[in-house]
Amino acid sequence: MAMKELVEYIAKALVDNPDAVRVSEIEGEKTSVIELVVAKEDLGKVIGKQGRTARAIRTILSAASTKINKHSVLEIIE
């Protein structure tokens, strides 16, 4: 499973409006930036209290990208 699909899967499970979830990936040689866009009313669900949910998603992403020897960064776009 690619990192983009992983983030999309997790985000769609968290939000009330899964059709509004958009994930894009900007790939570099060793690093890829994954941009996540959700509906405005679902932004709080993805970020979580004090950013805990966002931190958890980033941790999963980091662990998964370590397996393929890449570095992935998650950007949550408001």
Backbone bond lengths (Angstrom), bond angles and torsions (degrees), N, CA, C in turn:
res aa  C-N    CA-C-N  psi(-1)  N-CA   C-N-CA  omega(-1)  CA-C   N-CA-C  phi
1 M - - - 1.456 - - 1.530 108.67 -
2 A 1.300 116.00 131.25 1.463 120.89 179.50 1.525 109.65 -75.46
3 M 1.307 116.20 158.00 1.466 121.25 -177.65 1.531 111.35 -61.76
4 K 1.328 115.98 -36.86 1.469 120.79 179.41 1.533 110.53 -60.53
5 E 1.321 116.28 -46.15 1.469 120.31 -179.57 1.527 111.45 -67.39
6 L 1.335 116.51 -34.70 1.458 121.17 178.73 1.530 110.73 -62.17
7 V 1.326 116.91 -48.44 1.469 121.60 179.71 1.520 110.16 -64.21
8 E 1.317 116.63 -41.56 1.466 120.85 179.87 1.532 110.99 -62.15
9 Y 1.315 116.36 -43.11 1.465 121.93 179.62 1.530 111.24 -61.58
10 I 1.330 116.44 -47.00 1.462 121.03 -179.73 1.523 110.62 -64.66
11 A 1.342 117.15 -45.63 1.464 121.27 -177.94 1.532 111.62 -62.98
12 K 1.326 116.73 -43.03 1.469 119.93 -179.33 1.521 111.52 -64.62
13 A 1.329 117.16 -30.66 1.465 120.96 178.22 1.530 111.66 -72.09
14 L 1.321 117.41 -26.34 1.469 121.40 -176.11 1.522 114.33 -86.76
15 V 1.334 117.85 -33.75 1.468 120.88 -168.92 1.528 112.84 -90.36
16 D 1.341 114.90 163.91 1.465 121.53 176.28 1.519 111.61 -83.28
17 N 1.338 116.71 -26.00 1.460 121.91 -176.27 1.540 109.31 -119.72
18 P 1.338 117.74 78.24 1.475 120.25 -174.95 1.530 114.11 -66.30
19 D 1.335 117.40 -19.20 1.470 119.67 179.26 1.525 111.87 -70.93
20 A 1.337 117.32 -21.11 1.458 121.35 -178.38 1.531 112.85 -87.57
21 V 1.336 117.26 -2.59 1.472 120.39 -178.82 1.526 109.41 -75.49
22 R 1.331 115.91 126.22 1.470 122.06 177.30 1.522 108.14 -127.43
23 V 1.322 116.16 129.65 1.459 120.98 179.13 1.518 108.19 -126.66
24 S 1.333 116.29 128.52 1.461 120.14 175.26 1.518 108.28 -127.54
25 E 1.324 115.40 152.13 1.458 120.68 -176.35 1.520 109.85 -126.30
26 I 1.327 115.69 129.71 1.460 121.71 175.44 1.519 105.87 -110.67
27 E 1.327 115.97 110.99 1.455 120.19 -173.63 1.511 112.35 -98.04
28 G 1.311 113.96 134.19 1.452 121.16 171.87 1.522 108.23 -111.20
29 E 1.323 116.36 -167.54 1.465 119.55 -178.71 1.528 111.10 -69.63
30 K 1.327 116.67 -49.60 1.467 121.12 -179.08 1.524 113.45 -115.87
31 T 1.320 117.10 -11.49 1.462 121.30 -176.42 1.521 110.14 -127.52
32 S 1.313 115.64 142.52 1.461 119.10 171.97 1.525 108.38 -129.45
33 V 1.333 114.75 139.77 1.456 121.96 178.79 1.522 107.24 -105.13
34 I 1.318 115.84 124.38 1.456 121.09 -179.86 1.519 107.77 -108.97
35 E 1.336 115.62 119.92 1.460 121.20 -178.87 1.522 109.26 -101.82
36 L 1.322 115.88 128.38 1.457 122.42 -178.71 1.520 109.53 -114.70
37 V 1.334 116.06 125.26 1.461 122.17 177.33 1.522 107.48 -120.84
38 V 1.335 116.49 127.25 1.468 121.54 176.88 1.529 108.25 -127.52
39 A 1.326 116.08 168.78 1.469 120.57 176.81 1.525 109.22 -62.16
40 K 1.327 116.18 149.58 1.468 120.75 -176.17 1.527 113.13 -55.69
41 E 1.340 116.54 -39.42 1.461 119.30 -178.27 1.538 112.63 -72.95
42 D 1.322 117.34 -15.33 1.466 121.41 179.35 1.528 113.11 -97.68
43 L 1.306 117.21 -2.96 1.467 121.49 -177.00 1.530 111.69 -58.90
44 G 1.322 116.51 -41.39 1.461 120.91 179.39 1.509 113.38 -64.11
45 K 1.325 116.74 -34.58 1.468 120.73 179.30 1.526 111.12 -67.59
46 V 1.328 116.84 -37.15 1.460 120.85 -178.47 1.528 110.97 -75.66
47 I 1.333 116.54 -35.68 1.460 119.86 -179.58 1.532 110.89 -80.62
48 G 1.325 117.53 -42.07 1.460 121.24 177.99 1.515 112.56 80.30
49 K 1.325 115.54 174.32 1.464 120.64 179.63 1.520 109.12 -68.04
50 Q 1.328 115.30 125.49 1.467 123.41 -179.44 1.526 112.30 54.47
51 G 1.340 116.82 26.19 1.458 121.02 176.28 1.518 114.68 77.48
52 R 1.321 117.01 15.63 1.469 120.14 -176.19 1.519 112.76 -65.21
53 T 1.325 117.49 -43.38 1.460 120.70 -178.96 1.529 110.51 -65.32
54 A 1.323 116.84 -43.86 1.462 121.06 178.43 1.528 110.11 -61.82
55 R 1.323 116.57 -40.83 1.470 120.72 178.93 1.527 110.42 -64.32
56 A 1.332 117.02 -39.22 1.463 121.12 179.10 1.529 110.99 -65.72
57 I 1.326 116.83 -41.75 1.472 120.52 177.53 1.526 109.85 -62.68
58 R 1.334 116.75 -41.72 1.469 120.67 179.29 1.527 111.19 -64.77
59 T 1.334 117.33 -36.09 1.460 121.45 178.84 1.528 110.60 -65.95
60 I 1.321 116.63 -44.94 1.470 120.96 177.50 1.519 109.88 -61.86
61 L 1.319 116.48 -43.97 1.459 121.82 179.75 1.526 110.91 -61.86
62 S 1.313 116.22 -42.46 1.461 121.07 179.41 1.526 111.29 -63.55
63 A 1.326 116.32 -44.05 1.463 120.21 179.77 1.528 111.34 -64.76
64 A 1.323 116.66 -41.22 1.465 120.56 -179.55 1.526 111.27 -69.24
65 S 1.331 117.61 -37.60 1.461 119.71 -178.23 1.532 111.79 -76.27
66 T 1.328 117.25 -22.56 1.464 120.38 175.56 1.525 110.43 -64.18
67 K 1.321 116.08 -34.50 1.471 120.12 179.54 1.523 112.61 -63.05
68 I 1.337 116.65 -28.79 1.468 119.02 -179.74 1.531 111.64 -105.46
69 N 1.344 115.58 18.17 1.468 122.59 177.18 1.524 113.65 55.15
70 K 1.311 115.85 45.35 1.463 121.79 176.22 1.509 108.98 -132.82
71 H 1.311 115.83 165.11 1.464 121.75 175.26 1.522 107.22 -114.79
72 S 1.319 116.95 126.77 1.459 121.28 -179.89 1.520 110.39 -117.36
73 V 1.320 115.60 139.78 1.459 122.39 179.75 1.530 107.28 -122.15
74 L 1.330 116.01 131.49 1.468 121.31 178.15 1.505 110.11 -100.30
75 E 1.330 115.99 125.12 1.461 122.32 175.06 1.516 107.55 -113.62
76 I 1.329 116.82 123.30 1.464 120.52 176.49 1.526 106.56 -98.36
77 I 1.323 116.39 113.12 1.462 122.92 -175.46 1.521 109.23 -88.82
78 E 1.336 116.06 129.04 1.474 119.94 179.14 1.505 110.69 -87.29
